[in-house]
């Protein structure tokens, strides 16, 4: 009878330990899953941060490029204006030379008469 009680008691203790172990394992699994999710979330946050940095760098690069191109366009406009003014100036000089030649020719013709 004593052995029966001991066996019964041992069986109860064994069942309780097994139950506790299963509950602990389940709790560890939940904790492990939470840690994995936290790691994934952290990795995603880091990835998002990297992406944001890359986008900010790209935006800065594009803005610099746009500023550079606007400066080139402005300089080009200045160059075009200078070129147009030079063309007008050259045209005036040709016209003046032509008129001077015409006046000289007319003066010679008058003298010859």
Buried (B, 14 or more C-beta within 10 A) or exposed (E): EEEEEEEEEEEEEEEEEEEEEEEEEEEEEEEEEEEEEEEEEEEEEEEEEEEEEEEEEEEEEEEEEEEEEEEEEEEEEEEEEEEEEEEEEEEEEEEEEEEEEEEEEEEEEEEEE
